[in-house]
Amino acid sequence: MIAIIIGLIVALIIIVVVVSAIQQHKEKMEAEKRAQITKQKAIIDETEELVMAMALLPENPRIIEVLSRRSLGAAKAIEQIMPEMKGVKGRIQEFENRLKASADMAANTGNKEQQFTLPDNEQQLVQILQCIKKLRATLKSEQNKGVLDAQVFMQEDLRLDSMQIKINIESLLKRGNAAYSKEMLGSARQYYEKALASIDNTANQNEYTQNKKAEIKQKLEEITNELKNTNARDAEKKAKSEEDDLDLLFQPKKKW
C-alpha cells in the first residue's frame, strides 16, 4: 500500500514537472513570437516614416519600390508568425498595391534624373539630410540581405550622395554669401573654404561640383583682393597718420 502511495506521489510530481515544463516552453515560444512581431512592426513603422519623409525629395519610384517591398516582407512575416492577427491581411494588400504601382512607375520613368531644388527653410534642410542618411542606411541593409540588386543600390546611393553633397555645399555658400554681404570677409572666407574642401573630398565629381568649385574659387579671389585693398588702405592711412604726427612734432614752435 505504501509503495502504491509513493508511486502515485512520484507520478504526480513527474506530471507536475512535465506540465510546468510544457507551460514554460509555451510561454517562451509566445514571448519569442511577440518579440518577432515587435521587430517586424518596428521595420514597418521605420519604413513608412521614410516613405512619408521622401515627400521632401524628388520623386523616386525605384526607392519607393524598395521600401514597399521591405514593408511587405515585414507584414508577411507577421502573418506567418500570427495569422489571426487583426489587420495584417489588409496591410499586406496595401503594400502589394503600392509595390505594384511603384514598380510600374519605375519601369516607365527609367533612370531619369529629377531636378532637386533646395528649400530655404533650415529645418526642412535638416529633415532632408536625416531622410537621406536613413535611406542610404536602409538601402545598404537591403543590399546586404540580397533583396536589392547591387547595381540598383549603387545608382540610388550615388544619387542620394549627390543630394547630400549639394545640400552641404549650398548651405555653406548661403552662409558665406550672407557673411560677405555684411562685409564679414573673414567669416565668408571660412565658409567658402569649407565648401571647397567638401568638393575636393568627395569622390562624386560631376558638372555641378566643377561649376561650384569655379564659383567658390572666384569668390575667394575676390575676398583676397578686397582684403589686400583694405590692408593697403589701412597701411596708407596709418602712414599718413604717422606723417601728420611727425609734422606736428617738428613744426616750428610759435613764439608767445
Solvent accessible surface area in square Angstrom, and as a share of the most:
residue,aa,sasa,rsa
1,M,173,0.77
2,I,129,0.65
3,A,77,0.60
4,I,106,0.54
5,I,79,0.40
6,I,95,0.48
7,G,38,0.36
8,L,117,0.58
9,I,89,0.45
10,V,72,0.41
11,A,44,0.34
12,L,110,0.55
13,I,97,0.49
14,I,98,0.50
15,I,100,0.51
16,V,89,0.51
17,V,91,0.52
18,V,74,0.43
19,V,88,0.51
20,S,46,0.29
21,A,54,0.42
22,I,107,0.54
23,Q,89,0.39
24,Q,117,0.52
25,H,111,0.50
26,K,121,0.51
27,E,96,0.43
28,K,126,0.53
29,M,84,0.38
30,E,63,0.28
31,A,45,0.35
32,E,81,0.36
33,K,72,0.31
34,R,138,0.50
35,A,61,0.47
36,Q,83,0.37
37,I,13,0.06
38,T,88,0.51
39,K,117,0.50
40,Q,24,0.11
41,K,89,0.38
42,A,57,0.44
43,I,37,0.19
44,I,11,0.06
45,D,84,0.43
46,E,81,0.36
47,T,0,0.00
48,E,31,0.14
49,E,110,0.49
50,L,5,0.03
51,V,30,0.17
52,M,150,0.67
53,A,32,0.25
54,M,13,0.06
55,A,93,0.72
56,L,61,0.30
57,L,15,0.08
58,P,17,0.11
59,E,110,0.49
60,N,10,0.05
61,P,15,0.09
62,R,54,0.20
63,I,1,0.00
64,I,33,0.17
65,E,30,0.14
66,V,9,0.05
67,L,0,0.00
68,S,0,0.00
69,R,97,0.35
70,R,32,0.12
71,S,0,0.00
72,L,15,0.08
73,G,41,0.40
74,A,3,0.03
75,A,1,0.01
76,K,95,0.40
77,A,28,0.22
78,I,7,0.04
79,E,44,0.20
80,Q,156,0.69
81,I,39,0.20
82,M,46,0.21
83,P,80,0.50
84,E,133,0.60
85,M,48,0.21
86,K,199,0.84
87,G,48,0.47
88,V,9,0.05
89,K,130,0.55
90,G,47,0.45
91,R,93,0.34
92,I,17,0.09
93,Q,97,0.43
94,E,78,0.35
95,F,0,0.00
96,E,65,0.29
97,N,85,0.43
98,R,56,0.20
99,L,30,0.15
100,K,136,0.57
101,A,58,0.45
102,S,6,0.04
103,A,34,0.26
104,D,67,0.35
105,M,83,0.37
106,A,13,0.10
107,A,84,0.65
108,N,127,0.65
109,T,56,0.32
110,G,41,0.39
111,N,79,0.40
112,K,143,0.61
113,E,119,0.53
114,Q,66,0.29
115,Q,154,0.69
116,F,18,0.08
117,T,111,0.64
118,L,34,0.17
119,P,34,0.21
120,D,122,0.63
121,N,77,0.40
122,E,78,0.35
123,Q,125,0.55
124,Q,68,0.30
125,L,11,0.05
126,V,77,0.44
127,Q,75,0.33
128,I,2,0.01
129,L,49,0.24
130,Q,100,0.44
131,C,4,0.03
132,I,0,0.00
133,K,118,0.50
134,K,113,0.48
135,L,0,0.00
136,R,63,0.23
137,A,66,0.51
138,T,8,0.05
139,L,1,0.00
140,K,93,0.39
141,S,43,0.28
142,E,7,0.03
143,Q,45,0.20
144,N,104,0.54
145,K,122,0.52
146,G,64,0.61
147,V,81,0.46
148,L,17,0.08
149,D,84,0.44
150,A,52,0.41
151,Q,117,0.52
152,V,34,0.19
153,F,25,0.10
154,M,132,0.59
155,Q,58,0.26
156,E,1,0.01
157,D,28,0.14
158,L,97,0.48
159,R,32,0.12
160,L,3,0.01
161,D,30,0.16
162,S,35,0.23
163,M,17,0.08
164,Q,41,0.18
165,I,20,0.10
166,K,43,0.18
167,I,1,0.01
168,N,66,0.34
169,I,0,0.00
170,E,43,0.19
171,S,15,0.10
172,L,22,0.11
173,L,5,0.03
174,K,94,0.40
175,R,100,0.37
176,G,0,0.00
177,N,63,0.33
178,A,49,0.38
179,A,7,0.06
180,Y,67,0.25
181,S,87,0.56
182,K,142,0.60
183,E,144,0.65
184,M,98,0.44
185,L,26,0.13
186,G,40,0.38
187,S,40,0.26
188,A,0,0.00
189,R,92,0.34
190,Q,115,0.51
191,Y,66,0.25
192,Y,2,0.01
193,E,84,0.37
194,K,118,0.50
195,A,0,0.00
196,L,31,0.15
197,A,47,0.36
198,S,27,0.18
199,I,1,0.00
200,D,79,0.41
201,N,125,0.64
202,T,21,0.12
203,A,110,0.85
204,N,19,0.10
205,Q,82,0.37
206,N,58,0.30
207,E,133,0.60
208,Y,54,0.21
209,T,1,0.01
210,Q,94,0.42
211,N,87,0.44
212,K,35,0.15
213,K,53,0.23
214,A,65,0.50
215,E,63,0.28
216,I,0,0.00
217,K,105,0.45
218,Q,111,0.49
219,K,46,0.20
220,L,27,0.13
221,E,109,0.49
222,E,70,0.31
223,I,0,0.00
224,T,53,0.31
225,N,70,0.36
226,E,66,0.29
227,L,44,0.22
228,K,127,0.54
229,N,81,0.41
230,T,46,0.27
231,N,93,0.48
232,A,61,0.47
233,R,140,0.51
234,D,76,0.39
235,A,62,0.48
236,E,125,0.56
237,K,144,0.61
238,K,132,0.56
239,A,57,0.44
240,K,114,0.48
241,S,56,0.36
242,E,92,0.41
243,E,94,0.42
244,D,66,0.34
245,D,87,0.45
246,L,99,0.49
247,D,84,0.44
248,L,121,0.60
249,L,124,0.62
250,F,154,0.64
251,Q,97,0.43
252,P,123,0.77
253,K,188,0.80
254,K,168,0.71
255,K,197,0.83
256,W,277,0.97
